[in-house]
Amino acid sequence: MSFQNLPPTWTNQPLSDPARAADVVDLMVTLGDRRRGTFTVLLCDPDNHYRAALTLDLPADFAVPVEHVASHHHRTGTAGVCSSALDPILPAVRTAPGTGLILALGRPGPPFQPEMDTEWAEAATRICQAADVRLLGFYVASADHVYQPQLQTQAAA
């Protein structure tokens, strides 16, 4: 998957297609974003067309497993970091009914980190469901790869 696969008219096409959405994530999440550790929110209209992107820097320890954090450091865990990234955005999204989101974790490291990637995907899914916001997809963008982690529990349709 690569942004080079996107046609010039991609903004007129719905991002409900996972392959197209992955290519857009590849375009929007820069290599610098991936090295730094970011959370990108792609806003889509009710027809799932791309409208805007917001990129938030994550705290430096967002990818450190809890057991490797010294006991005197406070860490909220993946769900807490994901929630604090989404908290200021979701109320605004809810003011535009029908808005859909594509969320992307840009992170350093190997292409696949199943435990962490799935934890992020599940936290984002729960947070969006609780806020009654449509989540079109959750993607992970590493240095040279974009993919959708498999959720352990599929959300009810």
DSSP file with accessible surface (Angstrom, degrees, kcal/mol):
  #  RESIDUE AA STRUCTURE BP1 BP2  ACC     N-H-->O    O-->H-N    N-H-->O    O-->H-N    TCO  KAPPA ALPHA  PHI   PSI    X-CA   Y-CA   Z-CA
    1    1 A M              0   0  137      0, 0.0     2,-0.3     0, 0.0   145,-0.1   0.000 360.0 360.0 360.0 135.0    0.0    0.0    0.0
    2    2 A S    >   -     0   0   27      1,-0.1     3,-2.2   143,-0.1     4,-0.2  -0.995 360.0-121.3-155.9 147.0    1.3    3.4   -0.9
    3    3 A F  G >  S+     0   0   89     -2,-0.3     3,-1.8     1,-0.3    -1,-0.1   0.752 109.1  74.2 -61.0 -19.9    0.1    6.9   -1.5
    4    4 A Q  G 3  S+     0   0  153      1,-0.3    -1,-0.3    -3,-0.0    19,-0.0   0.709  86.5  63.4 -67.3 -15.3    1.5    6.5   -5.0
    5    5 A N  G <  S+     0   0  105     -3,-2.2    -1,-0.3     2,-0.1    -2,-0.2   0.576  80.3 107.4 -80.8 -10.9   -1.5    4.2   -5.7
    6    6 A L    <   -     0   0   25     -3,-1.8    -3,-0.0    -4,-0.2    14,-0.0  -0.520  68.2-133.3 -74.3 132.8   -3.9    7.1   -5.2
    7    7 A P    >   -     0   0   45      0, 0.0     3,-1.9     0, 0.0     4,-0.2  -0.412  27.8-107.6 -75.2 159.8   -5.6    8.6   -8.3
    8    8 A P  T 3  S+     0   0  129      0, 0.0     3,-0.4     0, 0.0    -2,-0.1   0.776 120.6  55.0 -58.6 -23.7   -5.6   12.4   -8.6
    9    9 A T  T >   +     0   0   68      1,-0.2     3,-2.4     2,-0.1     4,-0.2   0.160  68.9 121.5 -95.2  19.0   -9.4   12.3   -7.9
   10   10 A W  G X   +     0   0   35     -3,-1.9     3,-1.8     1,-0.3    40,-0.3   0.812  66.0  63.8 -58.0 -29.0   -9.0   10.4   -4.5
   11   11 A T  G 3  S+     0   0   53     -3,-0.4    -1,-0.3     1,-0.3    -2,-0.1   0.697  99.8  54.8 -69.9 -14.6  -10.7   13.1   -2.6
   12   12 A N  G <  S+     0   0  115     -3,-2.4    -1,-0.3    37,-0.1    -2,-0.2   0.373  97.4  80.9 -93.0   1.7  -13.9   12.5   -4.6
   13   13 A Q  S <  S-     0   0   49     -3,-1.8    37,-0.5    -4,-0.2     2,-0.0  -0.872  87.9-105.7-112.4 143.5  -13.9    8.8   -3.6
   14   14 A P    >   -     0   0   49      0, 0.0     3,-0.7     0, 0.0    35,-0.2  -0.354  14.3-143.7 -67.5 145.2  -15.1    7.3   -0.3
   15   15 A L  T 3  S+     0   0    3     33,-3.3     6,-0.1     1,-0.2    33,-0.1   0.134  79.3 100.7 -93.7  19.9  -12.6    6.1    2.2
   16   16 A S  T 3   +     0   0   68     31,-0.2    -1,-0.2    32,-0.1     3,-0.1   0.654  61.1  90.2 -75.8 -13.3  -14.8    3.2    3.2
   17   17 A D  S <> S-     0   0   65     -3,-0.7     4,-2.8     1,-0.2     5,-0.2  -0.748  75.4-148.8 -82.2 115.5  -12.6    1.1    1.0
   18   18 A P  H  > S+     0   0   65      0, 0.0     4,-2.5     0, 0.0     5,-0.2   0.850  94.2  52.4 -58.3 -35.4   -9.8   -0.1    3.3
   19   19 A A  H  > S+     0   0   48      2,-0.2     4,-1.9     1,-0.2     5,-0.1   0.933 113.1  43.9 -66.9 -43.0   -7.1   -0.2    0.6
   20   20 A R  H  > S+     0   0   54      2,-0.2     4,-2.2     1,-0.2    -1,-0.2   0.926 113.3  51.9 -66.1 -42.9   -7.8    3.4   -0.4
   21   21 A A  H  X S+     0   0    0     -4,-2.8     4,-2.7     1,-0.2    -2,-0.2   0.917 108.1  51.7 -60.5 -41.3   -8.0    4.5    3.2
   22   22 A A  H  X S+     0   0    0     -4,-2.5     4,-2.5     1,-0.2    -1,-0.2   0.899 108.9  50.9 -63.1 -38.6   -4.6    2.8    3.9
   23   23 A D  H  X S+     0   0   15     -4,-1.9     4,-1.8     2,-0.2    -1,-0.2   0.891 110.2  49.3 -65.6 -37.8   -3.1    4.7    0.9
   24   24 A V  H  X S+     0   0    0     -4,-2.2     4,-2.8     2,-0.2     5,-0.2   0.917 109.7  51.3 -68.4 -40.0   -4.5    8.0    2.3
   25   25 A V  H  X S+     0   0    0     -4,-2.7     4,-2.7     1,-0.2    -2,-0.2   0.936 108.0  53.0 -59.4 -43.6   -3.0    7.2    5.7
   26   26 A D  H  < S+     0   0   27     -4,-2.5    -1,-0.2     1,-0.2    -2,-0.2   0.889 112.8  44.9 -59.2 -37.1    0.3    6.6    4.0
   27   27 A L  H  < S+     0   0   67     -4,-1.8    -2,-0.2     1,-0.2    -1,-0.2   0.913 118.2  41.3 -71.0 -43.8    0.0   10.0    2.3
   28   28 A M  H  < S+     0   0   41     -4,-2.8     2,-1.0     1,-0.1    -2,-0.2   0.768 102.0  68.5 -81.9 -29.2   -1.1   11.9    5.5
   29   29 A V  S  < S-     0   0    1     -4,-2.7    -1,-0.1    -5,-0.2     5,-0.0  -0.807  80.5-151.2 -97.2 100.6    1.2   10.4    8.1
   30   30 A T     >  -     0   0   72     -2,-1.0     4,-2.2     1,-0.1     5,-0.2  -0.165  26.2-108.6 -68.7 164.9    4.7   11.6    7.2
   31   31 A L  H  > S+     0   0   75      1,-0.2     4,-2.4     2,-0.2     5,-0.2   0.904 123.1  53.5 -59.7 -39.1    7.9    9.7    7.9
   32   32 A G  H  > S+     0   0   31      1,-0.2     4,-2.2     2,-0.2    -1,-0.2   0.907 106.3  52.1 -61.7 -41.7    8.7   12.3   10.5
   33   33 A D  H  > S+     0   0   16      1,-0.2     4,-2.2     2,-0.2    -1,-0.2   0.906 110.8  48.5 -58.9 -40.8    5.3   11.7   12.1
   34   34 A R  H  < S+     0   0   10     -4,-2.2    -2,-0.2     1,-0.2    -1,-0.2   0.896 112.3  47.0 -69.4 -39.4    6.0    8.0   12.2
   35   35 A R  H  < S+     0   0  170     -4,-2.4    -1,-0.2     1,-0.2    -2,-0.2   0.853 117.4  43.8 -68.6 -35.0    9.5    8.5   13.8
   36   36 A R  H  < S-     0   0  125     -4,-2.2    -2,-0.2    -5,-0.2    -1,-0.2   0.801 114.0-112.6 -81.0 -33.4    8.2   10.9   16.4
   37   37 A G     <  +     0   0    0     -4,-2.2    21,-2.5    -5,-0.2     2,-0.3   0.664  47.2 173.1  94.0 100.1    5.0    9.0   17.4
   38   38 A T  E     -AB  57 106A   0     68,-2.3    68,-3.0    19,-0.2     2,-0.5  -0.915  31.9-138.1-136.4 164.4    1.7   10.7   16.4
   39   39 A F  E     -AB  56 105A   0     17,-2.7    17,-2.7    -2,-0.3     2,-0.4  -0.995  24.6-162.5-124.4 117.8   -2.0   10.1   16.3
   40   40 A T  E     -AB  55 104A   1     64,-3.1    64,-2.5    -2,-0.5     2,-0.5  -0.902   5.6-160.9-109.3 133.5   -3.7   11.3   13.1
   41   41 A V  E     -AB  54 103A   0     13,-3.1    13,-2.4    -2,-0.4     2,-0.6  -0.964   3.8-161.7-113.0 117.8   -7.4   11.8   12.8
   42   42 A L  E     -AB  53 102A   0     60,-3.2    60,-2.0    -2,-0.5     2,-0.4  -0.909  12.5-148.0 -99.3 121.1   -8.8   12.0    9.3
   43   43 A L  E     -AB  52 101A  38      9,-3.2     8,-3.0    -2,-0.6     9,-1.4  -0.775  16.3-171.7 -91.6 132.6  -12.2   13.6    9.2
   44   44 A C  E     -AB  50 100A   1     56,-2.9    56,-2.2    -2,-0.4     6,-0.2  -0.931  20.2-121.3-124.5 148.1  -14.7   12.3    6.6
   45   45 A D    >   -     0   0   24      4,-2.4     3,-2.7    -2,-0.3    55,-0.2  -0.156  47.6 -84.2 -75.5 178.0  -18.1   13.7    5.6
   46   46 A P  T 3  S+     0   0   79      0, 0.0    -1,-0.1     0, 0.0    52,-0.1   0.740 133.0  55.2 -59.1 -20.7  -21.3   11.5    5.8
   47   47 A D  T 3  S-     0   0  111      2,-0.1   -31,-0.2    53,-0.0    52,-0.1   0.236 120.6-110.7 -93.1  10.6  -20.4   10.0    2.4
   48   48 A N    <   +     0   0   27     -3,-2.7   -33,-3.3     1,-0.2     2,-0.4   0.681  68.5 146.4  69.5  22.3  -17.0    9.0    3.7
   49   49 A H        -     0   0   39    -35,-0.2    -4,-2.4   -34,-0.1    -1,-0.2  -0.728  56.9-101.6 -88.1 141.5  -15.1   11.5    1.6
   50   50 A Y  E     +A   44   0A  40    -37,-0.5    -6,-0.2    -2,-0.4     3,-0.1  -0.276  47.1 162.6 -60.0 136.3  -11.9   13.0    3.1
   51   51 A R  E     -     0   0A 143     -8,-3.0     2,-0.3     1,-0.4    -7,-0.2   0.633  57.8 -17.6-124.3 -37.5  -12.4   16.5    4.5
   52   52 A A  E     -A   43   0A  38     -9,-1.4    -9,-3.2     2,-0.0    -1,-0.4  -0.987  50.0-137.4-165.6 163.5   -9.5   17.3    6.9
   53   53 A A  E     -A   42   0A  36     -2,-0.3     2,-0.4   -11,-0.2   -11,-0.2  -0.987   7.8-167.0-133.1 142.9   -6.7   15.8    9.0
   54   54 A L  E     -A   41   0A  74    -13,-2.4   -13,-3.1    -2,-0.4     2,-0.5  -0.996   7.9-162.1-124.3 133.7   -5.4   16.6   12.5
   55   55 A T  E     -A   40   0A  61     -2,-0.4     2,-0.4   -15,-0.2   -15,-0.2  -0.977   5.5-168.9-121.2 127.1   -2.1   15.2   13.7
   56   56 A L  E     -A   39   0A  54    -17,-2.7   -17,-2.7    -2,-0.5     2,-0.2  -0.941  21.3-126.4-115.2 133.6   -1.3   15.1   17.4
   57   57 A D  E     -A   38   0A 104     -2,-0.4   -19,-0.2   -19,-0.2   -20,-0.1  -0.581  26.9-139.0 -75.0 140.2    2.1   14.4   18.9
   58   58 A L        -     0   0   18    -21,-2.5    -1,-0.0    -2,-0.2    24,-0.0  -0.652  28.6 -89.4 -96.2 156.4    2.1   11.5   21.4
   59   59 A P    >   -     0   0   62      0, 0.0     3,-2.1     0, 0.0     4,-0.2  -0.294  42.4-110.1 -61.0 151.7    4.0   11.5   24.7
   60   60 A A  T 3  S+     0   0  105      1,-0.3     3,-0.5     2,-0.1    -2,-0.1   0.790 116.0  49.7 -57.4 -30.5    7.5   10.1   24.4
   61   61 A D  T >  S+     0   0   50      1,-0.2     3,-1.8     2,-0.1    -1,-0.3   0.274  72.8 113.3 -95.4  16.2    6.6    6.9   26.4
   62   62 A F  T <  S+     0   0    7     -3,-2.1    -1,-0.2     1,-0.3    -2,-0.1   0.798  84.2  40.9 -58.9 -26.6    3.4    6.1   24.5
   63   63 A A  T 3  S+     0   0   36     -3,-0.5    -1,-0.3    -4,-0.2    -2,-0.1   0.385  87.4 109.8-103.6   4.3    5.0    2.9   23.1
   64   64 A V  S <  S-     0   0   51     -3,-1.8     5,-0.1     1,-0.1    -3,-0.0  -0.695  75.0-118.4 -84.1 122.6    6.8    1.8   26.2
   65   65 A P    >   -     0   0   61      0, 0.0     3,-2.1     0, 0.0     4,-0.4  -0.308  24.4-118.0 -57.2 143.6    5.3   -1.4   27.7
   66   66 A V  G >  S+     0   0   87      1,-0.3     3,-1.9     2,-0.2    -2,-0.0   0.873 112.3  60.6 -54.1 -38.5    4.0   -0.7   31.2
   67   67 A E  G 3  S+     0   0  144      1,-0.3    -1,-0.3     4,-0.0     4,-0.1   0.717 102.0  54.2 -67.7 -15.0    6.4   -3.2   32.8
   68   68 A H  G <  S+     0   0  132     -3,-2.1     2,-0.5     2,-0.1    -1,-0.3   0.461  86.0  96.8 -95.2  -0.5    9.4   -1.2   31.5
   69   69 A V  S <  S-     0   0   27     -3,-1.9     6,-0.1    -4,-0.4    -8,-0.0  -0.770  85.6-111.4 -90.7 128.4    8.3    2.1   33.0
   70   70 A A    >   -     0   0   47     -2,-0.5     3,-2.2     1,-0.1    -2,-0.1  -0.264  27.5-115.0 -57.8 147.6   10.0    2.7   36.4
   71   71 A S  T 3  S+     0   0  126      1,-0.3    -1,-0.1    -4,-0.1    -2,-0.0   0.752 113.1  59.7 -61.5 -24.7    7.6    2.6   39.3
   72   72 A H  T 3  S+     0   0  151      2,-0.1     2,-0.4     0, 0.0    -1,-0.3   0.604  89.8  87.1 -82.3  -7.2    8.0    6.3   40.1
   73   73 A H  S <  S-     0   0  109     -3,-2.2     2,-0.5     2,-0.0    -4,-0.0  -0.745  75.3-137.1 -89.2 138.3    6.7    7.3   36.6
   74   74 A H        +     0   0  160     -2,-0.4     2,-0.4     2,-0.0    -2,-0.1  -0.781  25.8 177.7 -92.9 134.3    3.0    7.6   36.2
   75   75 A R        -     0   0   40     -2,-0.5     3,-0.1     1,-0.1    -6,-0.0  -0.994  24.7-158.3-139.1 132.3    1.6    6.2   33.0
   76   76 A T     >  -     0   0   83     -2,-0.4     4,-0.7     1,-0.2     3,-0.1   0.585  42.4-128.3 -85.9  -9.9   -2.0    6.1   32.0
   77   77 A G  H  >  -     0   0   15      1,-0.2     4,-2.4     2,-0.2     5,-0.2  -0.084  39.4 -58.2  83.9 170.8   -1.6    3.2   29.5
   78   78 A T  H  > S+     0   0    6      1,-0.2     4,-3.0     2,-0.2     5,-0.3   0.905 134.1  51.5 -56.6 -48.6   -2.7    2.9   25.9
   79   79 A A  H  > S+     0   0   47      1,-0.2     4,-2.7     2,-0.2    -1,-0.2   0.903 111.4  48.9 -60.1 -38.6   -6.4    3.6   26.6
   80   80 A G  H  X S+     0   0   24     -4,-0.7     4,-2.6     2,-0.2    -1,-0.2   0.914 113.2  45.2 -67.5 -42.9   -5.5    6.7   28.6
   81   81 A V  H  X S+     0   0    7     -4,-2.4     4,-1.8     2,-0.2    -2,-0.2   0.936 115.6  47.8 -66.6 -42.7   -3.2    8.1   25.9
   82   82 A C  H  X S+     0   0    0     -4,-3.0     4,-2.1    -5,-0.2    -2,-0.2   0.936 113.2  48.9 -62.9 -43.7   -5.7    7.3   23.2
   83   83 A S  H  X S+     0   0   36     -4,-2.7     4,-2.9    -5,-0.3    -2,-0.2   0.923 109.4  50.3 -64.6 -43.9   -8.5    8.9   25.2
   84   84 A S  H  < S+     0   0   72     -4,-2.6    -1,-0.2     1,-0.2    -2,-0.2   0.838 110.9  51.0 -68.7 -25.0   -6.5   12.1   25.9
   85   85 A A  H  < S+     0   0   12     -4,-1.8     4,-0.3    -5,-0.2    -1,-0.2   0.900 118.9  36.3 -72.7 -38.5   -5.7   12.4   22.2
   86   86 A L  H >X S+     0   0    0     -4,-2.1     4,-2.5    -5,-0.2     3,-1.1   0.751  96.2  83.8 -86.8 -24.6   -9.4   12.0   21.2
   87   87 A D  T 3< S+     0   0   89     -4,-2.9    -1,-0.2     1,-0.3    -3,-0.1   0.861  94.8  42.2 -51.3 -45.6  -11.0   13.9   24.1
   88   88 A P  T 34 S+     0   0   93      0, 0.0     4,-0.4     0, 0.0    -1,-0.3   0.743 119.0  46.8 -75.4 -16.9  -10.7   17.4   22.6
   89   89 A I  T <> S+     0   0   16     -3,-1.1     4,-2.3    -4,-0.3     3,-0.4   0.877  97.6  64.4 -91.9 -41.5  -11.7   16.2   19.1
   90   90 A L  H  X S+     0   0   10     -4,-2.5     4,-2.4     1,-0.2     5,-0.2   0.871  98.2  53.8 -59.9 -41.0  -14.8   14.1   19.7
   91   91 A P  H  > S+     0   0   80      0, 0.0     4,-0.6     0, 0.0    -1,-0.2   0.921 112.1  46.6 -60.3 -38.1  -17.1   16.9   21.0
   92   92 A A  H >4 S+     0   0   61     -4,-0.4     3,-1.0    -3,-0.4     4,-0.3   0.914 110.7  52.1 -67.6 -41.1  -16.3   18.9   17.9
   93   93 A V  H >< S+     0   0   12     -4,-2.3     3,-1.8     1,-0.2     6,-0.3   0.904 103.6  58.5 -61.6 -38.4  -16.9   15.9   15.6
   94   94 A R  H 3< S+     0   0  145     -4,-2.4    -1,-0.2     1,-0.3    -2,-0.2   0.708  92.1  68.5 -68.9 -16.0  -20.3   15.3   17.2
   95   95 A T  T << S+     0   0  117     -3,-1.0    -1,-0.3    -4,-0.6    -2,-0.2   0.651  96.8  57.3 -75.6 -13.6  -21.4   18.8   16.2
   96   96 A A  S X  S-     0   0   44     -3,-1.8     3,-1.9    -4,-0.3    -1,-0.2  -0.826  92.5-142.1-116.0  87.6  -21.3   17.7   12.5
   97   97 A P  T 3  S+     0   0  112      0, 0.0     3,-0.1     0, 0.0    -3,-0.1  -0.155  81.4  24.8 -54.0 139.5  -23.7   14.7   12.4
   98   98 A G  T 3  S+     0   0   35      1,-0.3   -50,-0.2   -53,-0.1    -4,-0.1   0.334  81.8 147.2  90.5  -7.9  -22.6   11.8   10.2
   99   99 A T    <   -     0   0   23     -3,-1.9    35,-0.8    -6,-0.3     2,-0.3  -0.391  32.1-156.6 -62.5 136.3  -18.9   12.7   10.3
  100  100 A G  E     -Bc  44 134A   0    -56,-2.2   -56,-2.9   -55,-0.2     2,-0.4  -0.844   1.5-145.6-113.5 153.8  -16.7    9.6   10.1
  101  101 A L  E     -Bc  43 135A   0     33,-2.5    35,-3.5    -2,-0.3    36,-0.9  -0.929  12.0-164.5-120.1 143.9  -13.2    9.2   11.4
  102  102 A I  E     -Bc  42 137A   1    -60,-2.0   -60,-3.2    -2,-0.4     2,-0.4  -0.998  21.6-159.4-117.2 126.6  -10.2    7.2   10.2
  103  103 A L  E     -Bc  41 138A   0     34,-2.5    36,-2.7    -2,-0.5     2,-0.4  -0.888   8.1-171.3-110.1 141.4   -7.6    7.0   13.0
  104  104 A A  E     -Bc  40 139A   0    -64,-2.5   -64,-3.1    -2,-0.4     2,-0.7  -0.989  15.7-151.6-137.3 126.4   -3.9    6.3   12.4
  105  105 A L  E     -Bc  39 140A   0     34,-2.6    36,-3.1    -2,-0.4     2,-0.6  -0.864  14.6-161.2 -91.6 113.9   -1.2    5.6   14.9
  106  106 A G  E     +Bc  38 141A   0    -68,-3.0   -68,-2.3    -2,-0.7    36,-0.2  -0.899  26.3 161.4 -95.0 121.3    2.1    6.7   13.4
  107  107 A R        -     0   0    0     34,-2.4    36,-0.3    -2,-0.6   -72,-0.1  -0.989  38.3-120.8-144.9 152.5    4.9    5.0   15.3
  108  108 A P        +     0   0   58      0, 0.0   -73,-0.1     0, 0.0   -72,-0.0  -0.259  69.8  56.9 -75.7 174.3    8.6    4.1   15.2
  109  109 A G  S    S-     0   0   49     -2,-0.0    34,-0.5    33,-0.0    -2,-0.1  -0.497  92.9 -11.7 102.4-169.7    9.7    0.5   15.3
  110  110 A P        -     0   0   68      0, 0.0    -3,-0.0     0, 0.0     3,-0.0  -0.185  67.8-107.8 -67.0 159.9    9.0   -2.7   13.4
  111  111 A P  S    S+     0   0   48      0, 0.0     2,-0.5     0, 0.0    31,-0.1   0.856 105.5  37.8 -56.6 -36.9    6.1   -2.9   10.9
  112  112 A F        +     0   0  109     37,-0.0     3,-0.1     5,-0.0    -3,-0.0  -0.973  48.5 162.0-123.8 127.4    4.0   -5.1   13.2
  113  113 A Q     >  -     0   0   63     -2,-0.5     4,-3.2     1,-0.1     5,-0.3  -0.709  20.2-175.7-131.9  76.7    3.7   -4.9   17.0
  114  114 A P  H  > S+     0   0   85      0, 0.0     4,-2.5     0, 0.0     5,-0.3   0.827  74.9  50.3 -51.3 -42.9    0.5   -6.9   17.3
  115  115 A E  H  > S+     0   0  156      1,-0.2     4,-1.9     2,-0.2     5,-0.1   0.963 119.4  35.3 -63.4 -51.2    0.0   -6.5   21.1
  116  116 A M  H  > S+     0   0   24      2,-0.2     4,-2.4     1,-0.2     5,-0.2   0.928 118.2  51.4 -68.6 -44.0    0.4   -2.7   21.1
  117  117 A D  H  X S+     0   0    0     -4,-3.2     4,-2.4     1,-0.2    -2,-0.2   0.920 112.5  45.5 -61.9 -42.6   -1.2   -2.1   17.8
  118  118 A T  H  X S+     0   0   16     -4,-2.5     4,-2.9    -5,-0.3     5,-0.3   0.898 109.8  55.3 -68.1 -38.7   -4.3   -4.1   18.7
  119  119 A E  H  X S+     0   0   82     -4,-1.9     4,-2.3    -5,-0.3    -2,-0.2   0.931 110.9  45.3 -59.3 -44.0   -4.5   -2.4   22.1
  120  120 A W  H  X S+     0   0    0     -4,-2.4     4,-2.7     2,-0.2     5,-0.2   0.932 113.0  50.1 -63.7 -45.6   -4.6    1.0   20.3
  121  121 A A  H  X S+     0   0    1     -4,-2.4     4,-2.2     1,-0.2    -2,-0.2   0.916 113.2  45.9 -62.0 -42.3   -7.2   -0.2   17.8
  122  122 A E  H  X S+     0   0   38     -4,-2.9     4,-2.6     2,-0.2    -1,-0.2   0.905 112.5  49.9 -69.5 -39.9   -9.4   -1.6   20.5
  123  123 A A  H  X S+     0   0    1     -4,-2.3     4,-2.6    -5,-0.3     5,-0.2   0.946 112.6  47.5 -63.0 -45.1   -9.1    1.5   22.7
  124  124 A A  H  X S+     0   0    0     -4,-2.7     4,-2.5     1,-0.2     5,-0.2   0.909 111.9  50.6 -62.6 -41.0   -9.9    3.8   19.8
  125  125 A T  H  X S+     0   0   19     -4,-2.2     4,-2.5    -5,-0.2    -1,-0.2   0.943 112.1  46.4 -63.4 -46.6  -12.9    1.6   18.8
  126  126 A R  H  X S+     0   0  134     -4,-2.6     4,-2.6     1,-0.2    -2,-0.2   0.918 113.1  49.5 -61.5 -44.1  -14.3    1.6   22.4
  127  127 A I  H  X S+     0   0   28     -4,-2.6     4,-1.7     1,-0.2    -1,-0.2   0.926 112.9  46.1 -64.2 -44.4  -13.8    5.4   22.7
  128  128 A C  H  <>S+     0   0    1     -4,-2.5     5,-2.7    -5,-0.2     4,-0.5   0.909 113.0  49.9 -66.0 -41.5  -15.6    6.2   19.4
  129  129 A Q  H ><5S+     0   0  101     -4,-2.5     3,-1.2    -5,-0.2    -2,-0.2   0.935 110.5  49.9 -61.5 -44.3  -18.4    3.8   20.2
  130  130 A A  H 3<5S+     0   0   89     -4,-2.6    -1,-0.2     1,-0.3    -2,-0.2   0.844 113.4  46.2 -63.7 -32.3  -18.9    5.4   23.6
  131  131 A A  T 3<5S-     0   0   15     -4,-1.7    -1,-0.3    -5,-0.2    -2,-0.2   0.445 111.7-122.2 -88.4  -1.6  -19.0    8.9   22.0
  132  132 A D  T < 5 +     0   0  138     -3,-1.2     2,-0.4    -4,-0.5    -3,-0.2   0.918  63.4 144.0  59.0  45.5  -21.4    7.7   19.2
  133  133 A V      < -     0   0   14     -5,-2.7     2,-0.4    -6,-0.1    -1,-0.2  -0.958  55.1-114.3-116.4 134.2  -18.9    8.7   16.5
  134  134 A R  E     -c  100   0A  93    -35,-0.8   -33,-2.5    -2,-0.4     2,-0.7  -0.544  25.4-160.4 -70.5 122.7  -18.5    6.6   13.3
  135  135 A L  E     -c  101   0A  46     -2,-0.4   -33,-0.2   -35,-0.2     3,-0.1  -0.919   9.6-176.0-105.2 113.7  -15.0    5.0   13.1
  136  136 A L  E     -     0   0A  42    -35,-3.5     2,-0.3    -2,-0.7   -34,-0.2   0.732  64.8 -32.9 -80.4 -25.1  -14.3    4.0    9.5
  137  137 A G  E     -c  102   0A   7    -36,-0.9   -34,-2.5  -116,-0.0     2,-0.4  -0.879  45.4-130.9 174.3 155.7  -11.0    2.3   10.3
  138  138 A F  E     -c  103   0A   9     -2,-0.3     2,-0.3   -36,-0.2   -34,-0.2  -0.993  30.5-177.4-122.6 129.3   -7.9    2.3   12.5
  139  139 A Y  E     -c  104   0A   5    -36,-2.7   -34,-2.6    -2,-0.4     2,-0.5  -0.906  20.7-143.7-127.1 154.4   -4.5    2.0   10.9
  140  140 A V  E     -cD 105 147A   0      7,-3.0     7,-2.1    -2,-0.3     2,-0.6  -0.977  13.6-164.4-116.7 129.5   -0.9    1.7   12.1
  141  141 A A  E     +cD 106 146A   0    -36,-3.1   -34,-2.4    -2,-0.5     5,-0.2  -0.961  12.9 173.2-116.8 111.4    1.8    3.5   10.0
  142  142 A S  E >   - D   0 145A   1      3,-2.8     3,-0.9    -2,-0.6  -108,-0.1  -0.471  55.9 -71.9-102.3-175.4    5.4    2.5   10.7
  143  143 A A  T 3  S+     0   0   54    -34,-0.5  -109,-0.1   -36,-0.3  -108,-0.1   0.846 126.8   4.1 -49.1 -43.2    8.4    3.6    8.7
  144  144 A D  T 3  S+     0   0  128      1,-0.1     2,-0.3  -113,-0.0    -1,-0.3   0.114 121.4  62.9-134.5  25.4    7.6    1.6    5.6
  145  145 A H  E <   -D  142   0A  69     -3,-0.9    -3,-2.8     2,-0.0     2,-0.4  -0.995  47.5-165.7-153.4 143.8    4.2   -0.1    6.2
  146  146 A V  E     +D  141   0A   3     -2,-0.3     2,-0.3    -5,-0.2    -5,-0.2  -1.000  27.2 152.2-127.1 130.1    0.6    0.8    6.8
  147  147 A Y  E     -D  140   0A  33     -7,-2.1    -7,-3.0    -2,-0.4    -2,-0.0  -0.976  43.3-115.6-151.6 166.6   -1.9   -1.8    8.0
  148  148 A Q        -     0   0   72     -2,-0.3    -9,-0.2    -9,-0.2     2,-0.1  -0.925  32.6-134.9-103.9 116.2   -5.1   -2.4   10.0
  149  149 A P        -     0   0   10      0, 0.0     2,-0.4     0, 0.0   -11,-0.2  -0.413  26.0-111.4 -65.9 147.0   -4.6   -4.4   13.2
  150  150 A Q        -     0   0  137     -2,-0.1     2,-0.2     1,-0.0   -29,-0.1  -0.669  28.7-129.3 -80.5 130.3   -7.2   -7.1   13.7
  151  151 A L        -     0   0   34     -2,-0.4     3,-0.2     1,-0.1   -32,-0.1  -0.577   3.3-142.2 -78.0 141.6   -9.5   -6.4   16.6
  152  152 A Q  S    S+     0   0  143      1,-0.2     2,-0.5    -2,-0.2    -1,-0.1   0.893  95.8  35.1 -68.4 -39.6   -9.9   -9.3   19.1
  153  153 A T  S    S-     0   0  108     -3,-0.0    -1,-0.2     3,-0.0     2,-0.2  -0.960  87.3-137.9-118.9 114.2  -13.6   -8.4   19.5
  154  154 A Q        -     0   0  136     -2,-0.5     2,-0.1    -3,-0.2     3,-0.1  -0.516  27.7-112.2 -70.9 136.5  -15.4   -7.2   16.4
  155  155 A A        -     0   0   43     -2,-0.2     2,-0.1     1,-0.1    -1,-0.1  -0.390  35.8-100.7 -67.1 145.1  -17.7   -4.3   17.0
  156  156 A A              0   0   95      1,-0.1    -1,-0.1    -2,-0.1    -3,-0.0  -0.450 360.0 360.0 -66.3 137.7  -21.4   -5.0   16.7
  157  157 A A              0   0  153     -2,-0.1    -1,-0.1    -3,-0.1    -3,-0.0  -0.345 360.0 360.0 -70.6 360.0  -22.7   -3.7   13.4
